[in-house]
Amino acid sequence: MAAVELHEKIALDDLDRDQARKWIEDHNERFEGMDLPAVIVNEIRRKVLSIHSEDTQTTGTNSQ
């Protein structure tokens, strides 16, 4: 589900895995403004960026 939602926001079909990860890293701070459900934002941050939801709630970034 997260992949489908994010694919609609990326709007680029030719990204390889590393390019997609870079796009996610570059746009991480803007996810809340992209009209993505919080559960999907949390999943992306947890699985792709290794950021836990408690970290994003307090700082918006990975506090490690």
PDB file of N, CA, C and O in Angstrom, chain B, residues numbered from 101:
ATOM      1  N   MET B 101       0.814  -1.183   0.000  1.00  0.00           N
ATOM      2  CA  MET B 101       0.000   0.000   0.000  1.00  0.00           C
ATOM      3  C   MET B 101       0.868   1.260   0.000  1.00  0.00           C
ATOM      4  O   MET B 101       0.594   2.218  -0.723  1.00  0.00           O
ATOM      5  N   ALA B 102       1.908   1.242   0.815  1.00  0.00           N
ATOM      6  CA  ALA B 102       2.802   2.399   0.900  1.00  0.00           C
ATOM      7  C   ALA B 102       3.477   2.651  -0.441  1.00  0.00           C
ATOM      8  O   ALA B 102       3.617   3.800  -0.862  1.00  0.00           O
ATOM      9  N   ALA B 103       3.890   1.596  -1.105  1.00  0.00           N
ATOM     10  CA  ALA B 103       4.564   1.746  -2.393  1.00  0.00           C
ATOM     11  C   ALA B 103       3.647   2.385  -3.430  1.00  0.00           C
ATOM     12  O   ALA B 103       4.087   3.237  -4.203  1.00  0.00           O
ATOM     13  N   VAL B 104       2.395   1.988  -3.455  1.00  0.00           N
ATOM     14  CA  VAL B 104       1.431   2.542  -4.408  1.00  0.00           C
ATOM     15  C   VAL B 104       1.203   4.021  -4.117  1.00  0.00           C
ATOM     16  O   VAL B 104       1.236   4.844  -5.032  1.00  0.00           O
ATOM     17  N   GLU B 105       0.974   4.362  -2.861  1.00  0.00           N
ATOM     18  CA  GLU B 105       0.757   5.765  -2.480  1.00  0.00           C
ATOM     19  C   GLU B 105       1.968   6.619  -2.835  1.00  0.00           C
ATOM     20  O   GLU B 105       1.829   7.718  -3.373  1.00  0.00           O
ATOM     21  N   LEU B 106       3.143   6.109  -2.531  1.00  0.00           N
ATOM     22  CA  LEU B 106       4.354   6.878  -2.783  1.00  0.00           C
ATOM     23  C   LEU B 106       4.631   7.006  -4.276  1.00  0.00           C
ATOM     24  O   LEU B 106       5.099   8.047  -4.735  1.00  0.00           O
ATOM     25  N   HIS B 107       4.344   5.954  -5.032  1.00  0.00           N
ATOM     26  CA  HIS B 107       4.547   6.005  -6.485  1.00  0.00           C
ATOM     27  C   HIS B 107       3.738   7.141  -7.104  1.00  0.00           C
ATOM     28  O   HIS B 107       4.209   7.816  -8.020  1.00  0.00           O
ATOM     29  N   GLU B 108       2.529   7.350  -6.608  1.00  0.00           N
ATOM     30  CA  GLU B 108       1.695   8.438  -7.123  1.00  0.00           C
ATOM     31  C   GLU B 108       2.293   9.804  -6.810  1.00  0.00           C
ATOM     32  O   GLU B 108       2.091  10.754  -7.567  1.00  0.00           O
ATOM     33  N   LYS B 109       3.016   9.916  -5.719  1.00  0.00           N
ATOM     34  CA  LYS B 109       3.622  11.196  -5.336  1.00  0.00           C
ATOM     35  C   LYS B 109       4.939  11.440  -6.058  1.00  0.00           C
ATOM     36  O   LYS B 109       5.270  12.581  -6.383  1.00  0.00           O
ATOM     37  N   ILE B 110       5.690  10.376  -6.310  1.00  0.00           N
ATOM     38  CA  ILE B 110       6.984  10.533  -6.976  1.00  0.00           C
ATOM     39  C   ILE B 110       6.790  10.954  -8.430  1.00  0.00           C
ATOM     40  O   ILE B 110       7.501  11.831  -8.921  1.00  0.00           O
ATOM     41  N   ALA B 111       5.847  10.345  -9.108  1.00  0.00           N
ATOM     42  CA  ALA B 111       5.506  10.665 -10.496  1.00  0.00           C
ATOM     43  C   ALA B 111       6.674  10.482 -11.459  1.00  0.00           C
ATOM     44  O   ALA B 111       6.729  11.133 -12.502  1.00  0.00           O
ATOM     45  N   LEU B 112       7.593   9.609 -11.119  1.00  0.00           N
ATOM     46  CA  LEU B 112       8.697   9.246 -12.006  1.00  0.00           C
ATOM     47  C   LEU B 112       8.705   7.729 -12.118  1.00  0.00           C
ATOM     48  O   LEU B 112       8.720   7.029 -11.106  1.00  0.00           O
ATOM     49  N   ASP B 113       8.695   7.223 -13.343  1.00  0.00           N
ATOM     50  CA  ASP B 113       8.624   5.779 -13.537  1.00  0.00           C
ATOM     51  C   ASP B 113       9.973   5.117 -13.766  1.00  0.00           C
ATOM     52  O   ASP B 113      10.057   3.889 -13.792  1.00  0.00           O
ATOM     53  N   ASP B 114      11.023   5.898 -13.930  1.00  0.00           N
ATOM     54  CA  ASP B 114      12.298   5.317 -14.330  1.00  0.00           C
ATOM     55  C   ASP B 114      13.364   5.310 -13.226  1.00  0.00           C
ATOM     56  O   ASP B 114      14.555   5.204 -13.519  1.00  0.00           O
ATOM     57  N   LEU B 115      12.949   5.421 -11.978  1.00  0.00           N
ATOM     58  CA  LEU B 115      13.911   5.411 -10.880  1.00  0.00           C
ATOM     59  C   LEU B 115      14.316   3.984 -10.529  1.00  0.00           C
ATOM     60  O   LEU B 115      13.474   3.090 -10.449  1.00  0.00           O
ATOM     61  N   ASP B 116      15.616   3.781 -10.321  1.00  0.00           N
ATOM     62  CA  ASP B 116      16.042   2.492  -9.804  1.00  0.00           C
ATOM     63  C   ASP B 116      15.934   2.534  -8.281  1.00  0.00           C
ATOM     64  O   ASP B 116      15.508   3.544  -7.719  1.00  0.00           O
ATOM     65  N   ARG B 117      16.306   1.477  -7.629  1.00  0.00           N
ATOM     66  CA  ARG B 117      16.133   1.384  -6.176  1.00  0.00           C
ATOM     67  C   ARG B 117      16.879   2.497  -5.428  1.00  0.00           C
ATOM     68  O   ARG B 117      16.324   3.120  -4.523  1.00  0.00           O
ATOM     69  N   ASP B 118      18.122   2.741  -5.805  1.00  0.00           N
ATOM     70  CA  ASP B 118      18.911   3.781  -5.134  1.00  0.00           C
ATOM     71  C   ASP B 118      18.337   5.175  -5.383  1.00  0.00           C
ATOM     72  O   ASP B 118      18.325   6.008  -4.476  1.00  0.00           O
ATOM     73  N   GLN B 119      17.871   5.433  -6.581  1.00  0.00           N
ATOM     74  CA  GLN B 119      17.277   6.731  -6.896  1.00  0.00           C
ATOM     75  C   GLN B 119      15.970   6.935  -6.131  1.00  0.00           C
ATOM     76  O   GLN B 119      15.687   8.041  -5.671  1.00  0.00           O
ATOM     77  N   ALA B 120      15.181   5.882  -5.993  1.00  0.00           N
ATOM     78  CA  ALA B 120      13.932   5.975  -5.239  1.00  0.00           C
ATOM     79  C   ALA B 120      14.226   6.246  -3.767  1.00  0.00           C
ATOM     80  O   ALA B 120      13.559   7.073  -3.145  1.00  0.00           O
ATOM     81  N   ARG B 121      15.209   5.560  -3.211  1.00  0.00           N
ATOM     82  CA  ARG B 121      15.596   5.793  -1.822  1.00  0.00           C
ATOM     83  C   ARG B 121      16.070   7.228  -1.634  1.00  0.00           C
ATOM     84  O   ARG B 121      15.735   7.861  -0.633  1.00  0.00           O
ATOM     85  N   LYS B 122      16.842   7.747  -2.578  1.00  0.00           N
ATOM     86  CA  LYS B 122      17.331   9.133  -2.519  1.00  0.00           C
ATOM     87  C   LYS B 122      16.154  10.106  -2.566  1.00  0.00           C
ATOM     88  O   LYS B 122      16.138  11.092  -1.828  1.00  0.00           O
ATOM     89  N   TRP B 123      15.171   9.840  -3.423  1.00  0.00           N
ATOM     90  CA  TRP B 123      13.986  10.696  -3.502  1.00  0.00           C
ATOM     91  C   TRP B 123      13.272  10.726  -2.153  1.00  0.00           C
ATOM     92  O   TRP B 123      12.876  11.788  -1.673  1.00  0.00           O
ATOM     93  N   ILE B 124      13.113   9.555  -1.551  1.00  0.00           N
ATOM     94  CA  ILE B 124      12.455   9.465  -0.246  1.00  0.00           C
ATOM     95  C   ILE B 124      13.236  10.255   0.800  1.00  0.00           C
ATOM     96  O   ILE B 124      12.644  11.002   1.579  1.00  0.00           O
ATOM     97  N   GLU B 125      14.552  10.099   0.825  1.00  0.00           N
ATOM     98  CA  GLU B 125      15.378  10.844   1.777  1.00  0.00           C
ATOM     99  C   GLU B 125      15.231  12.348   1.565  1.00  0.00           C
ATOM    100  O   GLU B 125      15.108  13.104   2.529  1.00  0.00           O
ATOM    101  N   ASP B 126      15.245  12.779   0.318  1.00  0.00           N
ATOM    102  CA  ASP B 126      15.159  14.208  -0.005  1.00  0.00           C
ATOM    103  C   ASP B 126      13.805  14.817   0.345  1.00  0.00           C
ATOM    104  O   ASP B 126      13.725  16.005   0.659  1.00  0.00           O
ATOM    105  N   HIS B 127      12.748  14.023   0.295  1.00  0.00           N
ATOM    106  CA  HIS B 127      11.394  14.521   0.520  1.00  0.00           C
ATOM    107  C   HIS B 127      10.824  14.140   1.882  1.00  0.00           C
ATOM    108  O   HIS B 127       9.665  14.444   2.166  1.00  0.00           O
ATOM    109  N   ASN B 128      11.593  13.496   2.707  1.00  0.00           N
ATOM    110  CA  ASN B 128      11.134  13.017   4.009  1.00  0.00           C
ATOM    111  C   ASN B 128      10.454  14.107   4.834  1.00  0.00           C
ATOM    112  O   ASN B 128       9.398  13.867   5.419  1.00  0.00           O
ATOM    113  N   GLU B 129      11.029  15.268   4.887  1.00  0.00           N
ATOM    114  CA  GLU B 129      10.488  16.354   5.716  1.00  0.00           C
ATOM    115  C   GLU B 129       9.169  16.908   5.170  1.00  0.00           C
ATOM    116  O   GLU B 129       8.463  17.629   5.876  1.00  0.00           O
ATOM    117  N   ARG B 130       8.833  16.579   3.924  1.00  0.00           N
ATOM    118  CA  ARG B 130       7.614  17.119   3.296  1.00  0.00           C
ATOM    119  C   ARG B 130       6.467  16.121   3.219  1.00  0.00           C
ATOM    120  O   ARG B 130       5.416  16.439   2.664  1.00  0.00           O
ATOM    121  N   PHE B 131       6.645  14.921   3.763  1.00  0.00           N
ATOM    122  CA  PHE B 131       5.613  13.891   3.643  1.00  0.00           C
ATOM    123  C   PHE B 131       4.275  14.322   4.227  1.00  0.00           C
ATOM    124  O   PHE B 131       3.230  14.022   3.648  1.00  0.00           O
ATOM    125  N   GLU B 132       4.282  15.016   5.355  1.00  0.00           N
ATOM    126  CA  GLU B 132       3.016  15.419   5.963  1.00  0.00           C
ATOM    127  C   GLU B 132       2.216  16.339   5.043  1.00  0.00           C
ATOM    128  O   GLU B 132       0.986  16.311   5.081  1.00  0.00           O
ATOM    129  N   GLY B 133       2.858  17.130   4.241  1.00  0.00           N
ATOM    130  CA  GLY B 133       2.176  18.026   3.323  1.00  0.00           C
ATOM    131  C   GLY B 133       1.760  17.379   2.013  1.00  0.00           C
ATOM    132  O   GLY B 133       1.169  18.037   1.157  1.00  0.00           O
ATOM    133  N   MET B 134       2.062  16.101   1.849  1.00  0.00           N
ATOM    134  CA  MET B 134       1.743  15.392   0.606  1.00  0.00           C
ATOM    135  C   MET B 134       0.427  14.638   0.666  1.00  0.00           C
ATOM    136  O   MET B 134       0.113  13.874  -0.247  1.00  0.00           O
ATOM    137  N   ASP B 135      -0.347  14.839   1.723  1.00  0.00           N
ATOM    138  CA  ASP B 135      -1.632  14.175   1.871  1.00  0.00           C
ATOM    139  C   ASP B 135      -1.490  12.653   1.886  1.00  0.00           C
ATOM    140  O   ASP B 135      -2.312  11.936   1.315  1.00  0.00           O
ATOM    141  N   LEU B 136      -0.435  12.171   2.547  1.00  0.00           N
ATOM    142  CA  LEU B 136      -0.237  10.738   2.744  1.00  0.00           C
ATOM    143  C   LEU B 136      -0.757  10.363   4.128  1.00  0.00           C
ATOM    144  O   LEU B 136      -0.552  11.113   5.083  1.00  0.00           O
ATOM    145  N   PRO B 137      -1.425   9.222   4.255  1.00  0.00           N
ATOM    146  CA  PRO B 137      -1.867   8.786   5.575  1.00  0.00           C
ATOM    147  C   PRO B 137      -0.669   8.609   6.519  1.00  0.00           C
ATOM    148  O   PRO B 137       0.399   8.161   6.104  1.00  0.00           O
ATOM    149  N   ALA B 138      -0.863   8.965   7.783  1.00  0.00           N
ATOM    150  CA  ALA B 138       0.219   8.885   8.768  1.00  0.00           C
ATOM    151  C   ALA B 138       0.789   7.478   8.881  1.00  0.00           C
ATOM    152  O   ALA B 138       1.993   7.318   9.080  1.00  0.00           O
ATOM    153  N   VAL B 139      -0.044   6.466   8.760  1.00  0.00           N
ATOM    154  CA  VAL B 139       0.435   5.088   8.857  1.00  0.00           C
ATOM    155  C   VAL B 139       1.427   4.780   7.727  1.00  0.00           C
ATOM    156  O   VAL B 139       2.384   4.034   7.934  1.00  0.00           O
ATOM    157  N   ILE B 140       1.208   5.340   6.555  1.00  0.00           N
ATOM    158  CA  ILE B 140       2.115   5.118   5.432  1.00  0.00           C
ATOM    159  C   ILE B 140       3.408   5.896   5.627  1.00  0.00           C
ATOM    160  O   ILE B 140       4.490   5.374   5.360  1.00  0.00           O
ATOM    161  N   VAL B 141       3.309   7.129   6.087  1.00  0.00           N
ATOM    162  CA  VAL B 141       4.507   7.926   6.363  1.00  0.00           C
ATOM    163  C   VAL B 141       5.362   7.214   7.402  1.00  0.00           C
ATOM    164  O   VAL B 141       6.579   7.116   7.241  1.00  0.00           O
ATOM    165  N   ASN B 142       4.742   6.720   8.457  1.00  0.00           N
ATOM    166  CA  ASN B 142       5.487   6.003   9.494  1.00  0.00           C
ATOM    167  C   ASN B 142       6.143   4.744   8.956  1.00  0.00           C
ATOM    168  O   ASN B 142       7.278   4.432   9.317  1.00  0.00           O
ATOM    169  N   GLU B 143       5.434   4.011   8.089  1.00  0.00           N
ATOM    170  CA  GLU B 143       5.992   2.793   7.508  1.00  0.00           C
ATOM    171  C   GLU B 143       7.193   3.115   6.620  1.00  0.00           C
ATOM    172  O   GLU B 143       8.213   2.429   6.689  1.00  0.00           O
ATOM    173  N   ILE B 144       7.085   4.132   5.806  1.00  0.00           N
ATOM    174  CA  ILE B 144       8.195   4.529   4.936  1.00  0.00           C
ATOM    175  C   ILE B 144       9.402   4.914   5.780  1.00  0.00           C
ATOM    176  O   ILE B 144      10.522   4.474   5.519  1.00  0.00           O
ATOM    177  N   ARG B 145       9.165   5.731   6.781  1.00  0.00           N
ATOM    178  CA  ARG B 145      10.271   6.166   7.635  1.00  0.00           C
ATOM    179  C   ARG B 145      10.890   5.008   8.393  1.00  0.00           C
ATOM    180  O   ARG B 145      12.109   4.956   8.558  1.00  0.00           O
ATOM    181  N   ARG B 146      10.073   4.086   8.852  1.00  0.00           N
ATOM    182  CA  ARG B 146      10.580   2.955   9.624  1.00  0.00           C
ATOM    183  C   ARG B 146      11.327   1.960   8.741  1.00  0.00           C
ATOM    184  O   ARG B 146      12.411   1.502   9.102  1.00  0.00           O
ATOM    185  N   LYS B 147      10.760   1.629   7.600  1.00  0.00           N
ATOM    186  CA  LYS B 147      11.343   0.570   6.778  1.00  0.00           C
ATOM    187  C   LYS B 147      12.397   1.067   5.793  1.00  0.00           C
ATOM    188  O   LYS B 147      13.394   0.383   5.560  1.00  0.00           O
ATOM    189  N   VAL B 148      12.195   2.223   5.226  1.00  0.00           N
ATOM    190  CA  VAL B 148      13.133   2.718   4.221  1.00  0.00           C
ATOM    191  C   VAL B 148      14.225   3.563   4.859  1.00  0.00           C
ATOM    192  O   VAL B 148      15.398   3.445   4.507  1.00  0.00           O
ATOM    193  N   LEU B 149      13.834   4.410   5.792  1.00  0.00           N
ATOM    194  CA  LEU B 149      14.794   5.335   6.387  1.00  0.00           C
ATOM    195  C   LEU B 149      15.261   4.904   7.774  1.00  0.00           C
ATOM    196  O   LEU B 149      16.108   5.571   8.368  1.00  0.00           O
ATOM    197  N   SER B 150      14.734   3.820   8.293  1.00  0.00           N
ATOM    198  CA  SER B 150      15.077   3.316   9.629  1.00  0.00           C
ATOM    199  C   SER B 150      14.858   4.361  10.711  1.00  0.00           C
ATOM    200  O   SER B 150      15.651   4.473  11.646  1.00  0.00           O
ATOM    201  N   ILE B 151      13.776   5.127  10.583  1.00  0.00           N
ATOM    202  CA  ILE B 151      13.403   6.120  11.579  1.00  0.00           C
ATOM    203  C   ILE B 151      12.178   5.590  12.306  1.00  0.00           C
ATOM    204  O   ILE B 151      11.210   5.172  11.671  1.00  0.00           O
ATOM    205  N   HIS B 152      12.215   5.604  13.619  1.00  0.00           N
ATOM    206  CA  HIS B 152      11.087   5.126  14.415  1.00  0.00           C
ATOM    207  C   HIS B 152      10.095   6.260  14.631  1.00  0.00           C
ATOM    208  O   HIS B 152      10.491   7.425  14.689  1.00  0.00           O
ATOM    209  N   SER B 153       8.817   5.936  14.749  1.00  0.00           N
ATOM    210  CA  SER B 153       7.771   6.953  14.839  1.00  0.00           C
ATOM    211  C   SER B 153       7.968   7.875  16.032  1.00  0.00           C
ATOM    212  O   SER B 153       7.632   9.056  15.933  1.00  0.00           O
ATOM    213  N   GLU B 154       8.491   7.401  17.148  1.00  0.00           N
ATOM    214  CA  GLU B 154       8.692   8.293  18.280  1.00  0.00           C
ATOM    215  C   GLU B 154       9.760   9.341  17.973  1.00  0.00           C
ATOM    216  O   GLU B 154       9.697  10.451  18.503  1.00  0.00           O
ATOM    217  N   ASP B 155      10.742   9.011  17.125  1.00  0.00           N
ATOM    218  CA  ASP B 155      11.752   9.979  16.710  1.00  0.00           C
ATOM    219  C   ASP B 155      11.130  11.067  15.858  1.00  0.00           C
ATOM    220  O   ASP B 155      11.446  12.242  16.046  1.00  0.00           O
ATOM    221  N   THR B 156      10.256  10.715  14.929  1.00  0.00           N
ATOM    222  CA  THR B 156       9.663  11.700  14.025  1.00  0.00           C
ATOM    223  C   THR B 156       8.646  12.563  14.733  1.00  0.00           C
ATOM    224  O   THR B 156       8.427  13.706  14.330  1.00  0.00           O
ATOM    225  N   GLN B 157       8.019  12.053  15.773  1.00  0.00           N
ATOM    226  CA  GLN B 157       7.033  12.854  16.495  1.00  0.00           C
ATOM    227  C   GLN B 157       7.695  13.987  17.275  1.00  0.00           C
ATOM    228  O   GLN B 157       7.090  15.041  17.472  1.00  0.00           O
ATOM    229  N   THR B 158       8.923  13.776  17.716  1.00  0.00           N
ATOM    230  CA  THR B 158       9.574  14.789  18.533  1.00  0.00           C
ATOM    231  C   THR B 158      10.462  15.719  17.721  1.00  0.00           C
ATOM    232  O   THR B 158      10.554  16.911  18.015  1.00  0.00           O
ATOM    233  N   THR B 159      11.121  15.170  16.689  1.00  0.00           N
ATOM    234  CA  THR B 159      12.085  15.994  15.970  1.00  0.00           C
ATOM    235  C   THR B 159      11.802  16.120  14.490  1.00  0.00           C
ATOM    236  O   THR B 159      12.256  17.073  13.856  1.00  0.00           O
ATOM    237  N   GLY B 160      11.058  15.175  13.919  1.00  0.00           N
ATOM    238  CA  GLY B 160      10.834  15.173  12.481  1.00  0.00           C
ATOM    239  C   GLY B 160      11.962  14.504  11.723  1.00  0.00           C
ATOM    240  O   GLY B 160      11.902  14.380  10.500  1.00  0.00           O
ATOM    241  N   THR B 161      12.994  14.072  12.440  1.00  0.00           N
ATOM    242  CA  THR B 161      14.120  13.394  11.811  1.00  0.00           C
ATOM    243  C   THR B 161      14.581  12.253  12.685  1.00  0.00           C
ATOM    244  O   THR B 161      14.067  12.042  13.784  1.00  0.00           O
ATOM    245  N   ASN B 162      15.549  11.525  12.189  1.00  0.00           N
ATOM    246  CA  ASN B 162      16.138  10.444  12.943  1.00  0.00           C
ATOM    247  C   ASN B 162      17.081  11.020  13.978  1.00  0.00           C
ATOM    248  O   ASN B 162      18.033  11.716  13.625  1.00  0.00           O
ATOM    249  N   SER B 163      16.839  10.749  15.235  1.00  0.00           N
ATOM    250  CA  SER B 163      17.646  11.334  16.294  1.00  0.00           C
ATOM    251  C   SER B 163      18.836  10.488  16.684  1.00  0.00           C
ATOM    252  O   SER B 163      19.476  10.762  17.699  1.00  0.00           O
ATOM    253  N   GLN B 164      19.148   9.467  15.906  1.00  0.00           N
ATOM    254  CA  GLN B 164      20.286   8.599  16.235  1.00  0.00           C
ATOM    255  C   GLN B 164      21.587   9.228  15.867  1.00  0.00           C
ATOM    256  O   GLN B 164      22.643   8.630  16.077  1.00  0.00           O
TER     257      GLN B 164
END
